Amino acid sequence: MSALDSQQITGLLKAWGFGEDAALDRLIPLVYRELKRMARRYRRTQDAGASLQTTALVHEAYLRLVDVTTVTWQERSHFYAVSAQIMRRIMVDAARARRSGARSYARRSSRRQAPLPAAYAATTAVPRRGHRGSLRERESGSSRTDYPL
């Protein structure tokens, strides 16, 4: 990258920091290749089962960078350092979500219950103690067996 590009990027970052949205539109094509290179390098360190692609990582980082309004960009290296940190956080979040999904699946599968024995099913249909049923049931001699416990 030439010194002119570096100065141009720094100028666009500062303009974007001051609220000029057009500066962001001109900035993205200049930094995209470097962001993609960084994302590729971070993905190499990730385990093989990761589902986050390089382009998706760059795009997610872009979405988070656009929301940053409290940063006063100092220079190009400051922008790349913040971008790198955001990418690492995205990867950590994705790994946590992937691992928690595996744990929740294991928990759910261990909670699956075998069919209840017929004896247990019969005991759950017994009415509550002291419940006499309705007047009609008492007079007819029939009793409901589906009372809640």
N, C-alpha and C positions, 0 to 999 in steps of 0.2 A: 504494500500500500504506500502510495507516495505521500509526501508531506502535505501536498495540496488536498488530497482526500482526507487526511487526518484533520486538517484545519476545517475543511468543509463539514465533516461529521460533527466536530466540536461546535461549530457555529449553529448547525441545525439542531443539535441537542439543546443548546442554550435557548434557541428560539422556541423550540417545543416546550421547554420548561417554563417559558414565560407565557404560554398559552396559545402559541401560533400553531394551529392544527395543520396547516399546509406544510409546515416544516417536517412533520411526521411523515406525510406522504412522500416527500423527497428523501427522507432519511432511510426508510425501510429498504429500498433497493440497494442502497450503499452498504448496509450492515447485514443484510440477509445471508449472504454467502458466509460471512464469518460466524454468524449465529448457527448456521447449519453445520459448519465445521466443528464448532464447540459441542453441539448436540451429538454429532457422530462420535466424537471422542468420549463423551460421557456415557453414551450407550454401549461402547465397547467394554466398559468396566462393569456393566450390568449383567446379571445372570441370563442364561439362554432362554428361559421361559418368559421373559418380559414381553409384553404385548405393545408397549409404547414405541411407535416408530419415530424416526429422526424428524421427519416433517411435522408430525403431530406434536413432538416436544417443542420445536421452534414455534409453532403456531400457538400452543398453550402459553409459552413464555411471552410471546407477543401480546396475547390477551391480558396477561397479568401486568405487563409493562405499561400498556395503554392506561390501565387503571391507576397507575402510580402518579399521584399529583403533588405529593409533598417533597419530592426529590428535586434539588437544584443540581442539574448535571454539571459537573466540573469539566470533564473532557471525555474523549472517546474511551479511554481505559476505564474510567469510572462506570460508564455505561456497560461495557463488556463485563466488568466485575459483578455488577448488579444482575446482569442477564445470566451470568454463570451461576450465581447463587440461586436465582429463581429456577433455573433448569434443574439444579441439584434438588431443590425442595420438591419440584414436580415429580422427579424420579423417586424420591423417598416416599412421597404421598402415594404414588402408584404402587410401589412395592408393599407398603403397609396395607393398602386396600386389597391387593392381590392375596397377601398372607391372611388377612382377617377374613376374607371370603373363604379361604380354604379351611380356616378354623371353624367358621360358622357352619360350613357344610358338614364338617365332622361332627359338630355338636348336634346338628339337626338329624343326621343319619343315626347317631347313637340314641336319640330319643324316640326313634320309631318303635312303636309298640307291637308286640305280637297280639294276635286276636285273643280276646278275653275268654277265659273258660266259661262254659255254660253255667256253672255254679255261681260264679261271680255276677254274671248278668242277671241271674234270678234274684240275688240278694239286693241288687240295686233297685229293683222294682217294688220293694216292700214299702208301704206307706210309713210316714213319720210316726213316731211313738205318740200316743195320745190323740192322734187325729182320728176322728170318728166318721169322716166323710159327710156327704150332704144328707139331708132328711130323706130324699128320694132313694139314695143308695141304701140307707139303713132300712127303710121300709121294704124295699124290693129284695134285700139280701145280697145284692151285687156289690162288689167293691172295685174301685179303680186301683190299678196297680202302677200307674205312671206318675205318682206324686213326686214332686221334687224333694230331694233330701235336704 
